[in-house]
């Protein structure tokens, strides 16, 4: 299972947002409903905008800045909180963050399972104004969860190139 992510990010990879590769980032708690826990083989997400769909299949997670390529993660009943980074497969795919409504579907595959299991669906929206700002170099968009309004609040972050 997965809790509501507190933060979602669309934009370039890297601390300074200096990569030409776009990614999706989210912070969430993963937990098991089984007393003995589960072993997670992989996570990936599907990002849909209108009629466009792209799978982000490269999964990296981190805690305190220590990045690890996702594979074989034990999920106990009380859960683990990590930063999850999802990148595009290295097959020439690219996905631009344009104005529109987005649906993120997060999938998990447990060790020994035949199929992936849908963990969560997250709906987001990028306005025309934010989409224009995302065209600028070193720019990304954060969506922060507002518990009172039960909605994500977007804001643009631009990192200076040093």
QUIQUIVEN-V793391 format. One line per field, one symbol per residue. ss: DSSP state (@ for helix, = for strand, . for the rest). Layout:
ss=???
This chain:
ss=.=....======.........=========.......============..=====.======..====...===....========............===========......==========.@@@@@@@....========....========....
